[in-house]
């Protein structure tokens, strides 16, 4: 399978063109890709249009490494763009009505009622919009409800949309363009809040920092990358790539499991933030905290199915020593941490031998690696391991100092990045509650499953 003529990819914002265009540096994990003279001529600035077999091969390589992403506006539509929308719902007739209005009358819709307490209201809304209704006798959860609808789909593509989602006119057509790449199995939009005025400070925080919002930049969805999973709140997929669909035994994390199974099968999942699906965020503190804990409770089921991908942090051997030295807070900590970074920088520079400025590039990569280490260490202290952190703070001044620095630095960095329409104090409180609730869910699932797999960091080369 090859990319079609007319397919266009653009270099990722972090991909650097080095040595006057003779090499590319970037991707996940970071690598140096040396270009032959012929390959260099295929690039038009930072874009690569597919014109022949050679350009298709290079574009495919750049997509595989994460060095480039498709340009959705230039992608051809699939030959048969027909799709069916499957909507799992339990009660929520008002939200269902709003979603069906956003879909329109030209697209077939299957509404799967997952054993609503008031099924007549759901049936009335489905009938009003001409949607096909499938009523389940027992509640099977979102994965099982989606599968029930999937089994009735006869079009090449399916769109799963939760009842609390609102689609824009461009959402589905743009996602379908990604299937011009024959390896793409799923494409997902950016999930944002409803375009209405937020009524509570929690809703304002969610609009800036929702767990479902994966950011403003396109990305491949696969383990070990900045976008390692995608929500099934809104998903477009090839029907023939889904096989049996979601794992019905999972009430939470079933979307993560599906993404990782598709990646293991060699299929691509694309995150496309150029289009959005609006989500009705939770606005009450209790509901919001419970939902965050539920997200965390999916950690253990995922650890059983994907033990290599569920670690709360992934360190290289050098970054383990670097973080450990700083956490020790001794006189020797700064010199040891500095020496580690120096050695790492020299090693990276040797791997970049042949480029014009290997040590300059190595310094940049080393700094990025050190920052990533600090961010992951901070997340362990304040999110995944917070019960241990609380115990440590009661016993150790050093743990208290490390935790305070981690928590405040995290709030300062994320507040600036998120550009939240919320004052820093309430943003900071919401950020810490978010971490506490999610971490509690992770620990609950670990204790219930009698396994620490979801809590153990992974050290890898």
C-alpha positions as CSV (number, residue, x, y, z in Angstrom):
1,X,0.0,0.0,0.0
2,X,1.4,3.4,-1.0
3,X,0.3,7.0,-0.6
4,X,-1.6,8.3,-3.6
5,X,-0.4,11.1,-5.9
6,X,-1.5,14.4,-4.5
7,X,-1.0,13.4,-0.9
8,X,0.9,16.2,0.9
9,X,2.8,16.1,4.2
10,X,4.4,18.9,6.2
11,X,7.3,18.7,8.5
12,X,6.4,18.7,12.2
13,X,7.1,21.9,14.0
14,X,9.9,20.2,16.0
15,X,11.6,18.7,13.0
16,X,14.8,20.6,12.1
17,X,16.3,20.8,8.7
18,X,20.0,20.6,9.3
19,X,23.2,20.8,7.2
20,X,21.6,22.9,4.5
21,X,18.8,20.4,3.8
22,X,21.1,17.3,3.8
23,X,19.4,15.8,6.9
24,X,16.3,16.0,9.1
25,X,16.4,15.9,12.9
26,X,13.2,15.1,14.8
27,X,10.6,12.5,15.3
28,X,9.6,10.2,18.2
29,X,12.0,9.0,19.4
30,X,14.4,11.7,18.0
31,X,16.6,10.6,15.2
32,X,18.8,12.0,12.4
33,X,17.5,11.1,8.9
34,X,20.1,11.8,6.2
35,X,18.7,12.6,2.8
36,X,20.1,11.6,-0.5
37,X,20.5,14.3,-3.2
38,X,17.4,12.9,-4.9
39,X,15.4,13.0,-1.7
40,X,16.4,16.6,-1.0
41,X,14.9,17.7,-4.3
42,X,11.6,16.1,-3.4
43,X,11.1,18.6,-0.5
44,X,9.4,21.9,-1.3
45,X,10.5,23.9,1.7
46,X,8.9,22.1,4.7
47,X,6.3,20.3,2.6
48,X,6.5,17.1,0.5
49,X,3.9,16.5,-2.2
50,X,3.6,12.9,-3.4
51,X,4.2,12.9,-7.2
52,X,5.8,9.4,-7.8
53,X,6.9,6.3,-6.0
54,X,10.1,7.9,-4.6
55,X,8.2,10.8,-3.0
56,X,5.5,8.4,-1.7
57,X,8.3,6.3,-0.1
58,X,9.9,9.3,1.6
59,X,6.5,10.7,2.8
60,X,5.6,7.3,4.2
61,X,8.9,7.2,6.1
62,X,8.4,10.7,7.5
63,X,4.9,9.7,8.7
64,X,6.3,6.6,10.3
65,X,8.9,8.5,12.3
66,X,6.6,11.3,13.3
67,X,8.7,13.9,11.5
68,X,5.8,15.0,9.3
69,X,2.0,15.1,9.2
70,X,-0.6,15.1,6.4
71,X,-1.9,18.5,5.3
72,X,-5.7,17.8,5.5
73,X,-6.8,20.6,3.1
74,X,-4.7,19.1,0.3
75,X,-5.7,15.4,0.8
76,X,-8.0,13.8,-1.7
77,X,-11.3,12.4,-0.5
78,X,-11.6,8.6,-0.4
79,X,-13.2,7.1,-3.5
80,X,-16.3,6.0,-1.4
81,X,-16.8,8.5,1.4
82,X,-20.0,7.0,2.7
83,X,-20.2,6.8,6.5
84,X,-22.6,5.9,9.3
85,X,-22.7,7.6,12.6
86,X,-23.1,5.4,15.7
87,X,-24.2,7.1,18.9
88,X,-24.1,5.2,22.2
89,X,-26.5,6.8,24.7
90,X,-28.0,6.2,28.1
91,X,-30.8,8.6,28.8
92,X,-29.5,12.2,27.9
93,X,-32.3,12.9,25.4
94,X,-31.5,16.6,25.3
95,X,-27.9,16.1,24.4
96,X,-28.8,13.4,21.9
97,X,-31.2,15.8,20.2
98,X,-28.5,18.5,20.0
99,X,-26.0,16.0,18.5
100,X,-28.4,14.7,15.9
101,X,-29.2,18.3,14.8
102,X,-25.5,18.8,14.2
103,X,-25.2,15.6,12.1
104,X,-27.9,16.6,9.7
105,X,-30.4,14.5,7.7
106,X,-28.1,13.3,4.9
107,X,-26.0,10.9,7.0
108,X,-27.4,7.6,8.3
109,X,-27.4,7.4,12.1
110,X,-27.7,4.4,14.4
111,X,-28.6,5.3,18.0
112,X,-27.8,2.5,20.5
113,X,-29.8,2.9,23.7
114,X,-27.7,1.3,26.3
115,X,-30.5,0.3,28.7
116,X,-31.8,3.8,29.5
117,X,-33.8,4.3,32.6
118,X,-36.3,6.3,30.5
119,X,-36.0,4.7,27.0
120,X,-39.2,6.4,25.7
121,X,-37.5,9.8,25.7
122,X,-34.5,8.5,23.7
123,X,-36.8,6.7,21.2
124,X,-38.7,9.8,20.6
125,X,-35.6,11.9,19.8
126,X,-34.3,9.2,17.5
127,X,-37.6,8.9,15.7
128,X,-37.8,12.7,15.3
129,X,-34.5,12.7,13.4
130,X,-35.1,9.5,11.4
131,X,-32.3,7.6,13.2
132,X,-32.3,3.9,13.5
133,X,-32.8,2.9,17.1
134,X,-31.2,-0.2,18.7
135,X,-32.4,-0.8,22.2
136,X,-30.2,-3.0,24.4
137,X,-31.9,-4.9,27.2
138,X,-28.9,-4.7,29.5
139,X,-26.4,-2.0,30.1
140,X,-23.1,-3.1,28.4
141,X,-21.1,0.1,28.7
142,X,-19.9,2.5,25.9
143,X,-17.6,-0.1,24.2
144,X,-20.4,-2.7,24.0
145,X,-22.9,-0.2,22.8
146,X,-20.6,1.0,20.0
147,X,-20.0,-2.6,18.9
148,X,-23.7,-3.2,18.8
149,X,-24.0,-0.3,16.3
150,X,-20.9,-1.3,14.4
151,X,-22.3,-4.7,13.6
152,X,-25.1,-3.0,11.7
153,X,-22.9,-0.6,9.6
154,X,-22.8,-1.3,5.9
155,X,-20.8,1.8,4.8
156,X,-17.0,1.8,4.4
157,X,-16.5,4.2,7.3
158,X,-18.1,4.6,10.7
159,X,-18.1,7.7,13.0
160,X,-18.6,7.1,16.7
161,X,-19.9,10.1,18.5
162,X,-21.0,10.2,22.1
163,X,-24.3,11.8,22.9
164,X,-22.7,14.8,24.7
165,X,-20.7,15.8,21.5
166,X,-21.6,18.4,18.9
167,X,-20.1,18.1,15.4
168,X,-19.2,21.0,13.2
169,X,-19.9,20.8,9.4
170,X,-16.2,20.2,8.6
171,X,-15.4,17.6,11.3
172,X,-16.4,14.4,9.5
173,X,-15.4,15.4,5.9
174,X,-11.9,16.5,7.0
175,X,-11.4,13.3,9.1
176,X,-12.4,11.2,6.1
177,X,-9.7,12.8,4.0
178,X,-7.1,11.1,6.2
179,X,-8.2,7.7,4.8
180,X,-6.5,8.6,1.5
181,X,-3.5,7.1,3.4
182,X,-4.4,3.3,3.1
183,X,-2.7,2.6,6.4
184,X,-4.9,5.0,8.4
185,X,-7.4,3.1,10.4
186,X,-8.8,5.9,12.6
187,X,-8.8,9.7,12.7
188,X,-9.9,11.8,15.6
189,X,-10.6,15.6,15.9
190,X,-9.7,17.9,18.7
191,X,-12.2,17.7,21.5
192,X,-13.1,21.2,22.9
193,X,-15.7,22.6,25.2
194,X,-19.1,23.9,23.9
195,X,-18.8,27.4,22.4
196,X,-20.9,28.9,25.2
197,X,-20.0,31.0,28.2
198,X,-18.6,28.8,31.0
199,X,-20.9,28.9,34.1
200,X,-18.4,27.5,36.7
201,X,-14.7,27.7,37.4
202,X,-14.4,24.0,36.9
203,X,-15.9,24.3,33.4
204,X,-13.5,27.2,32.7
205,X,-10.6,24.9,33.8
206,X,-11.9,22.1,31.6
207,X,-12.1,24.4,28.6
208,X,-8.4,25.1,29.0
209,X,-7.3,21.7,30.3
210,X,-9.7,18.9,29.4
211,X,-8.4,15.4,29.6
212,X,-10.0,14.9,26.1
213,X,-8.3,17.9,24.5
214,X,-5.0,16.6,23.0
215,X,-3.7,20.0,22.0
216,X,-3.4,22.3,19.0
217,X,-0.9,20.3,16.9
218,X,-1.4,17.3,14.6
219,X,0.2,14.0,15.7
220,X,0.3,10.3,15.2
221,X,-1.5,8.5,17.9
222,X,0.7,5.7,19.3
223,X,2.4,4.7,22.5
224,X,5.6,6.6,23.4
225,X,4.7,9.8,21.6
226,X,3.2,13.1,22.9
227,X,-0.2,11.9,21.8
228,X,-0.2,8.3,23.0
229,X,-4.0,7.8,23.0
230,X,-7.2,9.4,21.7
231,X,-10.7,9.5,23.1
232,X,-13.5,7.7,21.4
233,X,-15.9,10.6,22.2
234,X,-15.6,11.3,18.4
235,X,-13.8,9.0,16.1
236,X,-13.9,8.3,12.3
237,X,-12.7,4.8,11.4
238,X,-12.5,2.2,8.6
239,X,-15.0,-0.5,9.3
240,X,-12.8,-3.2,7.9
241,X,-9.9,-2.2,10.2
242,X,-11.8,-2.4,13.4
243,X,-12.4,-6.2,13.4
244,X,-14.4,-6.9,16.6
245,X,-14.2,-3.2,17.6
246,X,-13.9,-2.3,21.3
247,X,-13.1,-4.6,24.1
248,X,-16.5,-4.9,25.8
249,X,-15.0,-6.1,29.1
250,X,-13.6,-2.6,29.6
251,X,-15.9,0.1,31.0
252,X,-13.1,2.7,30.8
253,X,-10.0,2.9,28.7
254,X,-11.5,0.9,25.9
255,X,-10.6,3.7,23.5
256,X,-6.9,3.6,24.6
257,X,-6.9,-0.2,24.2
258,X,-8.3,0.1,20.6
259,X,-5.7,2.7,19.6
260,X,-2.8,0.6,20.9
261,X,-4.1,-2.6,19.3
262,X,-4.4,-0.8,15.9
263,X,-0.8,0.5,16.4
264,X,0.4,-3.0,17.2
265,X,-1.2,-4.2,14.0
266,X,0.8,-1.7,11.9
267,X,-2.2,0.7,11.3
268,X,-2.1,4.4,11.7
269,X,-4.3,6.6,13.9
270,X,-4.2,10.3,13.2
271,X,-5.0,13.2,15.5
272,X,-6.3,16.1,13.5
273,X,-6.8,19.4,15.5
274,X,-7.7,21.4,12.3
275,X,-11.3,20.3,13.1
276,X,-13.1,20.1,16.3
277,X,-15.9,18.3,18.1
278,X,-17.4,20.2,21.0
279,X,-18.0,18.3,24.2
280,X,-20.3,19.2,27.1
281,X,-17.8,19.2,30.0
282,X,-18.9,18.5,33.5
283,X,-19.5,21.7,35.5
284,X,-20.2,20.4,39.0
285,X,-17.2,19.7,41.2
286,X,-18.3,16.3,42.5
287,X,-19.2,15.0,39.0
288,X,-15.9,16.3,37.6
289,X,-13.8,14.7,40.4
290,X,-15.5,11.3,40.0
291,X,-15.0,11.4,36.2
292,X,-11.2,12.1,36.7
293,X,-11.0,9.1,39.1
294,X,-12.8,6.9,36.6
295,X,-10.2,7.8,34.0
296,X,-7.5,6.8,36.4
297,X,-9.2,3.5,37.2
298,X,-8.6,2.3,33.6
299,X,-4.9,2.0,34.3
300,X,-4.8,-1.5,35.7
301,X,-7.0,-3.1,32.9
302,X,-4.7,-1.4,30.4
303,X,-1.6,-2.7,32.2
304,X,-2.8,-6.2,31.9
305,X,-3.3,-5.9,28.1
306,X,-0.4,-3.6,27.3
307,X,2.2,-3.9,30.0
308,X,4.9,-2.2,27.9
309,X,2.9,1.0,27.4
310,X,1.1,1.8,30.6
311,X,4.1,3.0,32.7
312,X,3.4,6.4,34.4
313,X,6.9,7.5,33.3
314,X,9.6,6.3,30.9
315,X,13.2,7.1,31.7
316,X,16.5,6.4,30.1
317,X,19.3,5.1,32.4
318,X,21.0,8.6,32.4
319,X,17.7,10.4,33.2
320,X,17.1,8.1,36.2
321,X,20.5,9.1,37.6
322,X,19.9,12.8,36.7
323,X,16.5,12.9,38.5
324,X,17.8,10.9,41.5
325,X,20.7,13.2,42.0
326,X,18.4,16.3,42.0
327,X,15.9,14.7,44.3
328,X,18.7,13.8,46.8
329,X,19.3,17.5,47.4
330,X,22.8,17.1,48.6
331,X,26.0,19.1,48.0
332,X,27.0,16.7,45.3
333,X,23.6,16.8,43.5
334,X,24.2,19.7,41.1
335,X,27.7,18.6,40.1
336,X,26.5,15.0,39.5
337,X,23.5,16.1,37.5
338,X,25.7,18.5,35.5
339,X,28.2,15.7,34.8
340,X,25.4,13.4,33.6
341,X,24.1,16.0,31.2
342,X,27.7,16.7,29.9
343,X,28.3,13.0,29.2
344,X,24.9,12.6,27.5
345,X,25.6,15.7,25.4
346,X,29.0,14.2,24.2
347,X,27.4,10.9,23.4
348,X,24.7,12.5,21.3
349,X,27.2,14.8,19.6
350,X,29.2,11.7,18.5
351,X,26.0,10.2,17.0
352,X,25.5,13.4,15.1
353,X,29.1,13.3,13.7
354,X,29.1,14.6,10.2
355,X,26.6,17.4,10.7
356,X,27.8,21.0,10.8
357,X,27.2,21.8,14.5
358,X,26.9,18.5,16.3
359,X,27.6,19.9,19.8
360,X,25.1,22.7,19.3
361,X,22.4,20.2,18.3
362,X,23.4,17.8,21.1
363,X,23.1,20.6,23.7
364,X,19.6,21.4,22.5
365,X,18.6,17.7,22.5
366,X,20.1,17.2,26.0
367,X,18.3,20.2,27.4
368,X,15.0,18.8,26.0
369,X,15.7,15.5,27.5
370,X,16.5,17.0,30.9
371,X,13.3,19.0,30.8
372,X,11.2,15.9,29.9
373,X,12.8,14.1,32.8
374,X,11.9,16.9,35.2
375,X,8.3,17.0,33.9
376,X,7.8,13.2,34.3
377,X,9.4,13.3,37.8
378,X,7.1,16.1,38.8
379,X,4.1,14.1,37.5
380,X,5.1,11.1,39.6
381,X,5.3,13.2,42.7
382,X,2.0,15.1,42.3
383,X,-0.1,12.8,40.2
384,X,0.7,9.1,40.0
385,X,2.5,8.6,43.3
386,X,0.8,11.3,45.4
387,X,-0.2,8.9,48.3
388,X,3.5,8.0,48.7
389,X,4.4,11.7,48.3
390,X,2.0,12.6,51.2
391,X,3.6,10.0,53.4
392,X,7.1,11.3,52.4
393,X,6.2,14.9,53.1
394,X,5.2,13.9,56.7
395,X,8.6,12.4,57.2
396,X,11.1,14.3,55.1
397,X,11.9,18.0,54.6
398,X,13.6,17.2,51.3
399,X,10.4,15.5,50.0
400,X,8.4,18.5,51.0
401,X,10.8,20.8,49.2
402,X,10.8,18.7,46.0
403,X,7.0,18.4,46.1
404,X,6.5,22.1,46.6
405,X,8.8,23.0,43.7
406,X,7.2,20.4,41.4
407,X,3.7,21.5,42.2
408,X,4.4,25.3,41.7
409,X,6.5,24.8,38.6
410,X,3.9,22.6,37.1
411,X,1.1,25.2,37.7
412,X,3.3,28.1,36.3
413,X,4.3,26.3,33.1
414,X,0.9,24.8,32.4
415,X,-1.1,28.0,33.2
416,X,1.0,29.9,30.7
417,X,0.7,27.2,28.0
418,X,-3.1,26.7,28.5
419,X,-3.9,30.4,28.4
420,X,-6.7,29.7,30.8
421,X,-9.6,32.2,31.3
422,X,-9.2,31.5,35.0
423,X,-7.2,33.2,37.7
424,X,-3.9,31.4,38.7
425,X,-5.1,30.5,42.2
426,X,-8.3,28.6,41.1
427,X,-6.4,27.1,38.1
428,X,-3.8,25.8,40.5
429,X,-6.4,24.3,42.8
430,X,-8.2,22.6,39.9
431,X,-4.9,21.3,38.6
432,X,-4.0,19.7,41.9
433,X,-7.6,18.3,42.3
434,X,-7.3,16.9,38.8
435,X,-4.0,15.1,39.7
436,X,-5.4,13.8,43.1
437,X,-8.5,12.4,41.6
438,X,-6.8,10.7,38.7
439,X,-4.1,9.3,40.9
440,X,-6.7,8.0,43.3
441,X,-8.3,6.1,40.4
442,X,-4.9,4.6,39.4
443,X,-4.2,3.4,43.0
444,X,-7.8,2.1,43.4
445,X,-7.4,0.0,40.2
446,X,-3.9,-1.2,41.2
447,X,-5.1,-2.3,44.7
448,X,-8.2,-3.9,43.3
449,X,-6.1,-5.8,40.7
450,X,-3.4,-6.6,43.2
451,X,-0.7,-5.3,40.9
452,X,1.7,-2.4,40.8
453,X,2.2,-2.6,37.0
454,X,0.4,0.7,36.4
455,X,2.5,2.5,39.0
456,X,6.0,1.4,38.0
457,X,8.1,3.6,35.8
458,X,10.0,2.0,33.0
459,X,13.7,2.4,32.3
460,X,14.6,1.8,28.7
461,X,17.4,2.7,26.3
